[in-house]
Amino acid sequence: MKKDRLLVSLACALALVACGEKKEASYRMDYVVGLDTAGHYVLVDLDMEVAPGTGSVTLNMPRWTPGYYEMLDFPKHLCDFDAADAAGNALDWEKEGMNRWKVTVPGDGKLKVNYRIFANRRDVGSSRVDGGIAFISPAGVFMHRDGDLQHPVSVRFDLPEGWEKISSGLLPVEGTTDTFRADDFDRLYDCPFLLGNYYTCDFEHEGHPYHFAIETPEGIEESGFREDFCKIVSAATRLMGEVPYDNYCLIHMGAGGGGLEHWNSQACYTDGTYRFENRSHQVSFLAFTAHEYFHLYNVKCIRPAELWPFNYDIEAVTPMLWVSEGLTCYYEFRLLRTSGVATPDEALEKLSGYFARYAPYEGQHHMSLRQSSYDIWLNFMNMDENERDVRINYYFKGPVVGLLMDIDIRRHTGQEKSLDDVMRALYNRYYKELRKGFTEEEFWQEVEKVYGGPVPHLRALVNTTGDIDYDSYLRDAGLYVDTESWAVRRVENPTPAQAAFLESMEMT
């Protein structure tokens, strides 16, 4: 299946020229990727040229991928690493630590590296190669030069015979369908690829191009999913004021679990069909899609300071993932309503699920929401039997605190401000103006600006392991929690003030 290496190198070099350099490249890194569909391998060839006389070069493969807060240790799937000069003569190399390879460079600076990646995992942080489809998670496939993530890189896919499609947030180099270029490795690592033959749909919405790449599309046309997705996009745009991307790619794979946000794409496993078992399942799937979409604002643009710049060698520990993930879960609920894809009762059912998954359990008295953000690197996939007895998950308590914060801000400001204003302020100041992440104190400063004063009671919601008086927040909003079922319900016969509050939150 491999083509002439000289032609491949020439094609990649031309691709760099055609796309136009945005960063000065002092060396060259061109990848060619093949697939062993029977053995579940990604076959990686790197053609690299550095300055003549460079004694050695160290290549680094990440140990985790952003958004997936677990050390996946991608190098454990690598085998058969080899290095040679341009003539095919073997080069000396040695492993340094768990994820670095130090290669001796020939005098002319030209070297070739190849290795295989075993790819047979069904999680959105890892790659998978099957008989008719492949999902490429770039952080676990491509190496960068150690210490230099801000360097352009090209990737060309050598597809198996009969495979026709490549989908990604990265667009192919003009004049090609199989060659892609990223201005730096952060960008490459944030753009997964789906390869093979599968359902695709290209369309424009509000002036931006969208690409659907769906492995198992059964029922998608009659489900109205595309229309609902566009409504969610429009609602998020109204909320935040703009979209931060030029194009967007939605990758939905077959039956499995989990989703992962990316700069201008999302990659999710699904139920394997869009013929949902019931309406509740359909609403949950739309909330799941809205969650990954809203992450492009809240974590890709609005991000804790510890998450930028990325260090792919170690955990990015931060106390603020309750904002990145928990508040994004709250905005699932908000977007369901503001987009109109769910009724008030359907949205409340979704919100009730968050209460039910943490409030009845002892773990809330042992771990604060803030602490759960720190410890997620220990507990992301921790299934210990005592999980609910000693821990909480910010995915569940986070949206509850988001609801209480939103209600309290609205109440204190006479409905003139809301949590939406906090999110817009963070987006405009830290992403658009300062181009950096926010610290914990900077987050609370923005909350205080919108609130109009100190907010020790809101900070206590995040730091406490004590009981929360939900009624003191929900009552004014015309809501209450049934503590037997932990369902959130509207009060009967709301007062005019409560009715106005419900209307402002689109819950009537």
Secondary structure, DSSP 8 states (H G I E B T S, - for coil): ----HHHHHHHHHHHHHHH--SS--SSEEEEEEEEETTTTEEEEEEEEE--TT--EEEEE--S-BTTB-S---GGGGEEEEEEEETTS-B--EEEETTTEEEEE--TT-EEEEEEEEE-B--STTS-EE-SSEEEE-GGGT--EETT--SS-EEEEE---TT--EEEESS-B-TT-SSEEEESSHHHHHT--EEEES-EEEEEEETTEEEEEEES--TTHHHHTHHHHHHHHHHHHHHHHSS---S-EEEEEEEE---EEEETTEEEEEE-S-SS-SSHHHHHHHHHHHHHHHHTTTTTTTS-BGGGSS--TTS----TTHIIIIIHHHHHHHHHHHHTTSS-HHHHHHHHHHHHHTTTTSGGGGT--HHHHHHHHHHHTT---TTHHHH---HHHHHHHHHHHHHHHHHHHTTTS--HHHHHHHHIIIIIIIS-S-B-HHHHHHHHHHHHTS--HHHHHHHH--S---HHHHHGGGTEEEETTTTEEEE-SS--HHHHHHHHHTT--
